[in-house]
Amino acid sequence: MILVVNVISKYLGSHSREWLFYFLLVAGLGGCGGAIEPVKLAGDTMGTTWHVTYIAAPDGPAQNQLRDGIQGQLDAVNSSMSTYQPDSEISRFSALQTNTWFKVSPEFFQVLTTALDIGAKSEGAYDVTVAPLVNLWGFGPTKTQDEPPGQDTIEEVKRHLGQGNIRVDRDRLSIMKVSDLSLDFSSLAKGYAVDRVAQWLLEQGVQRFVVEVGGEMRLAGLSGRGDPWHIAIERPDASGRAVAATMEVTNVAIATSGDYRNYFEANGHHYSHIIDPRTGYPVAHDLVSVTVVNASCMVADAWATALTVLGPERAMAVAQAQGLAVYFIRKAGDEFVHSHTPAFSPYLPQTQP
């Protein structure tokens, strides 16, 4: 028995980056008679799907108990951070008038402050107030775009954005905006949800699992064969799907961002759905896939977006300065060029680039 997780790209509605999902394939192979058959659970959340694959212990929780508990954890995150629910914390804050303090839950505060921290460390390439720009370029939930917006319109939208317009009070768990902006946690809420489900599973005594929500994943323990989980990074080619590299991982989280499946073309120009909040324009460089490994899926999720925006040279420099484990794929004509930070090396078989 062999387990392969194949990471492939999928864009979801109003999200400001290309989310990824995985396909779980369990195939019978000779010589694997000692493998343990994993249990697979699945459901819907946040406009996408979730999957949990785990190795059950003889005296572990029942499948129905785990499924209900996982769904409960995800529902709690959704009710706090969904922009589609008018009574969620994030929607109520976005609708609030400026210069008004708003008390939030500890979980919401953790996600926001993580976003603000990565925004600062990424030289402003990451910004959870970027959603209006994503919508302006036609990559939001309501329409597609055939022509780029005018520069004056872009500048007007940018005038209200920026994480620097958010104030936080750590002692009171309160936040305030000083300009008319809105938040969108699409680029890290699913990663946070993965972390939350993984922690809950550990508390239930489940030690060996893969948790995946909308493409972001976290792994713990060993696979049914008794070795690390095997993960495939997709070759970033819009014409088909193939494996670019494989990884052997355990007790880590993984997130991947890419710009090669969701875009539009106008007047001979290619416009990616990934928007640089500093310029207001889609990214225009040859970095087409970024995979981040981290202890936290939320952190990996956000950094994958930030590094994609930064572009190849700055992304590599920032990733190394921050000690991040990152795998990069650039497009050079018809070829793909692979590189990675030193911290990523332990996750690659020795024969890989």
C-alpha positions in Angstrom: 0.0 0.0 0.0 1.4 3.4 -0.9 0.0 6.8 -0.1 0.6 9.8 -2.4 -0.8 13.3 -1.9 -0.8 15.3 -5.2 -1.0 19.0 -4.8 -2.9 20.7 -7.7 -4.2 24.2 -8.1 -7.7 25.6 -7.7 -9.0 29.1 -7.5 -11.8 29.8 -5.1 -14.1 32.8 -5.7 -12.9 36.0 -4.0 -9.6 34.7 -2.7 -6.6 36.9 -3.3 -4.3 34.0 -4.1 -4.5 30.6 -5.9 -5.5 28.1 -3.3 -4.5 24.5 -3.6 -6.2 21.2 -3.0 -4.9 17.7 -2.9 -6.0 14.4 -4.4 -5.4 11.4 -2.1 -4.6 8.2 -3.9 -4.3 4.9 -2.1 -3.1 2.2 -4.4 -2.2 -1.4 -3.7 1.3 -2.4 -4.5 3.2 -5.6 -4.0 5.5 -5.8 -1.0 3.4 -3.5 1.1 1.5 -6.2 3.0 2.3 -4.8 6.4 0.8 -1.4 5.7 -2.2 -0.1 7.7 -5.3 1.0 5.8 -5.9 4.7 6.6 -9.4 6.1 7.4 -10.6 8.9 5.2 -13.1 11.6 6.3 -14.4 14.5 4.2 -16.8 17.4 4.2 -17.6 20.9 3.1 -16.4 24.2 4.7 -15.6 27.8 3.7 -16.9 27.4 0.1 -14.5 24.4 -0.4 -13.9 21.0 1.0 -11.9 19.4 3.8 -10.2 16.0 3.9 -8.7 14.2 6.9 -6.8 10.9 6.4 -5.6 9.2 9.6 -4.3 6.0 11.1 -6.8 4.8 13.7 -5.6 3.5 17.0 -7.4 0.3 18.3 -8.9 2.2 21.2 -9.3 5.6 19.4 -12.4 7.7 18.9 -15.2 6.5 16.6 -15.2 7.9 13.0 -18.5 9.7 13.5 -17.2 11.4 16.6 -14.1 12.6 14.8 -16.1 13.7 11.7 -18.5 15.8 13.9 -15.7 17.3 15.9 -13.7 18.3 12.8 -16.7 19.9 11.3 -17.4 21.7 14.5 -13.9 23.2 14.6 -14.2 24.3 11.0 -17.7 25.8 11.5 -16.3 27.9 14.4 -13.5 29.3 12.2 -16.0 30.0 9.4 -18.5 31.8 11.7 -15.7 34.1 12.8 -13.7 34.8 9.6 -16.1 34.3 6.7 -16.8 37.4 4.6 -19.9 35.7 3.3 -21.6 35.7 6.8 -22.8 39.2 7.7 -22.7 38.4 11.4 -19.2 37.0 11.5 -16.5 38.9 13.3 -14.7 39.9 10.1 -17.9 41.2 8.5 -18.9 43.2 11.5 -15.5 44.8 11.7 -15.5 45.6 8.0 -18.9 47.3 8.3 -17.8 49.3 11.3 -17.1 53.0 11.1 -13.6 54.2 11.3 -11.8 55.1 14.6 -14.0 52.8 16.6 -12.5 50.1 18.8 -13.9 46.6 18.1 -13.3 43.7 20.5 -12.5 40.3 18.9 -12.0 36.7 20.0 -8.5 35.5 20.8 -8.5 33.3 17.7 -9.4 36.3 15.4 -6.7 38.4 17.1 -4.1 35.7 16.5 -4.9 35.4 12.8 -4.9 39.2 12.3 -1.6 39.8 14.2 0.0 37.0 12.3 -1.1 38.7 9.1 0.2 42.0 10.2 3.6 40.5 11.2 4.1 38.8 7.8 3.0 42.0 6.1 5.8 43.8 7.8 8.4 41.1 7.2 7.5 40.7 3.5 8.1 44.4 2.7 4.4 45.0 2.3 3.9 42.3 -0.3 1.4 40.7 1.9 -1.7 42.7 3.0 -5.0 41.4 4.3 -6.8 44.6 3.1 -6.1 43.8 -0.6 -9.5 42.3 -1.4 -11.0 45.4 -3.0 -8.1 45.4 -5.5 -8.7 41.7 -6.3 -12.4 42.5 -6.9 -11.5 45.5 -9.0 -9.4 43.3 -11.3 -12.3 41.0 -11.8 -11.1 38.1 -9.6 -13.7 38.5 -6.9 -16.9 36.5 -6.6 -19.2 38.5 -8.8 -17.6 38.9 -12.3 -14.7 38.3 -14.6 -12.7 41.0 -16.2 -12.0 41.5 -19.9 -10.0 44.7 -19.6 -7.7 46.1 -16.9 -9.1 48.9 -14.8 -7.8 52.5 -15.3 -4.9 53.7 -13.2 -7.0 56.5 -11.6 -9.5 53.8 -10.4 -6.7 51.7 -9.0 -5.2 54.6 -7.1 -8.5 55.5 -5.6 -9.0 52.0 -4.3 -5.5 51.9 -3.0 -6.0 55.1 -1.1 -8.3 53.2 1.5 -6.1 50.1 1.8 -3.0 49.2 3.8 -2.3 47.3 7.0 -0.8 50.4 8.4 -4.4 51.7 8.8 -5.2 49.1 11.4 -4.6 49.6 15.2 -4.4 46.8 17.7 -4.7 46.8 21.5 -3.2 43.5 22.7 -4.3 44.0 26.3 -8.0 44.5 25.4 -8.0 42.2 22.3 -9.4 45.1 20.4 -8.8 46.4 16.9 -9.6 49.6 15.1 -9.3 51.0 11.5 -8.4 54.5 10.7 -9.5 54.4 7.1 -12.5 52.8 5.4 -11.0 49.4 4.7 -12.2 45.8 5.0 -10.4 42.7 6.0 -10.1 39.4 4.0 -8.4 36.4 5.7 -8.7 34.2 2.6 -4.9 33.9 2.4 -4.5 32.4 5.9 -7.8 31.5 7.4 -7.8 28.0 5.8 -4.3 27.5 7.1 -5.4 28.5 10.5 -8.4 26.1 10.2 -5.9 23.3 9.3 -3.9 24.0 12.5 -7.0 24.1 14.6 -8.2 20.8 13.3 -4.8 19.2 13.7 -4.5 20.4 17.3 -8.0 19.0 18.1 -7.1 15.6 16.6 -4.0 15.4 18.7 -6.1 16.2 21.8 -8.4 13.3 20.8 -5.4 10.9 20.8 -5.0 10.8 17.0 -1.3 10.9 16.3 -0.9 10.0 12.6 -2.9 12.1 10.0 -3.1 14.4 7.1 -5.5 17.4 7.4 -6.3 19.4 4.3 -8.7 22.3 3.9 -9.0 24.0 0.5 -5.5 22.8 -0.4 -3.5 23.7 2.7 -2.4 20.8 4.8 -0.7 19.6 7.9 0.8 16.2 8.6 1.6 14.3 11.8 3.2 11.0 12.6 3.9 8.3 10.0 1.9 6.9 7.1 0.2 3.5 7.1 3.5 2.1 5.8 5.4 3.4 8.7 7.4 6.0 6.8 6.9 9.8 6.3 4.0 11.0 4.2 4.8 11.4 0.5 3.7 14.7 -1.1 3.9 15.8 -4.7 4.3 19.4 -5.8 2.5 20.0 -9.1 4.3 21.1 -12.2 3.0 24.6 -12.8 1.7 24.1 -16.3 -1.8 25.3 -17.2 -2.1 22.8 -20.1 -2.0 19.7 -17.9 -1.1 18.3 -14.5 2.2 16.5 -13.6 4.5 16.1 -10.7 7.4 18.7 -10.4 8.9 17.4 -7.3 8.2 15.0 -4.4 8.6 15.5 -0.7 8.9 13.2 2.4 7.4 15.0 5.4 5.9 14.5 8.8 4.9 16.9 11.7 4.9 19.9 9.4 2.4 22.0 7.4 2.6 22.8 3.7 1.0 25.5 1.5 1.6 26.3 -2.2 0.7 29.4 -4.2 0.9 29.8 -8.0 -0.4 32.2 -10.7 -0.7 29.9 -13.7 -4.3 28.8 -13.8 -6.4 31.9 -13.0 -5.8 34.9 -15.2 -7.2 36.9 -18.2 -5.5 38.3 -21.3 -6.2 41.6 -22.9 -4.3 43.5 -25.6 -1.5 40.9 -25.6 -0.9 41.1 -21.8 -1.3 38.4 -19.3 -3.0 39.5 -16.0 -2.6 37.1 -13.0 -5.2 37.0 -10.2 -2.4 37.6 -7.7 -2.4 41.3 -7.0 0.6 43.2 -5.6 -0.9 45.5 -2.9 2.0 47.9 -3.2 1.3 48.7 -6.9 -2.3 47.7 -7.2 -1.5 45.6 -10.3 -1.2 41.8 -10.9 2.2 40.3 -10.4 4.2 40.2 -13.6 7.3 38.0 -13.2 8.4 34.5 -13.9 7.9 33.0 -10.4 5.0 30.6 -11.0 5.0 28.4 -7.9 6.0 28.8 -4.3 5.7 26.0 -1.7 6.3 26.7 2.0 6.9 24.2 4.8 6.4 25.4 8.3 5.3 24.2 11.7 2.1 26.4 11.3 -0.1 26.0 8.3 -1.4 29.5 8.9 2.1 30.9 8.6 3.0 28.7 5.6 -0.3 29.8 3.9 0.4 33.5 4.3 4.1 33.3 3.3 3.3 31.4 0.2 1.2 34.3 -1.0 3.7 36.9 0.2 6.7 35.3 -1.6 4.7 34.9 -4.8 4.1 38.6 -4.8 7.7 39.5 -4.1 9.0 37.8 -7.2 12.0 35.5 -7.6 15.0 37.5 -6.4 13.4 39.3 -3.4 11.4 36.1 -2.5 14.6 34.1 -2.2 16.4 36.8 -0.2 13.4 37.4 2.2 12.8 33.7 2.6 16.5 33.1 3.5 16.5 36.1 5.9 13.5 34.7 7.6 14.8 31.2 7.8 11.9 29.8 5.8 11.8 26.4 4.0 10.6 27.3 0.5 10.6 25.6 -2.9 10.5 27.9 -5.9 9.6 27.2 -9.6 10.3 29.8 -12.3 9.2 29.7 -15.9 12.0 30.3 -18.4 10.6 30.1 -21.9 9.3 26.5 -22.2 11.3 25.3 -19.3 10.9 25.3 -15.5 13.7 26.3 -13.2 13.7 24.8 -9.7 15.4 26.3 -6.6 14.9 26.1 -2.9 16.2 27.6 0.4 18.6 25.7 2.5 15.9 25.1 5.1 13.9 23.1 2.5 16.6 20.6 1.7 15.7 18.0 4.4 12.3 17.5 2.8 13.6 16.5 -0.6 15.0 13.1 -1.7 18.7 13.4 -2.6 18.0 12.9 -6.3 15.7 15.9 -6.6 16.7 19.4 -7.8 
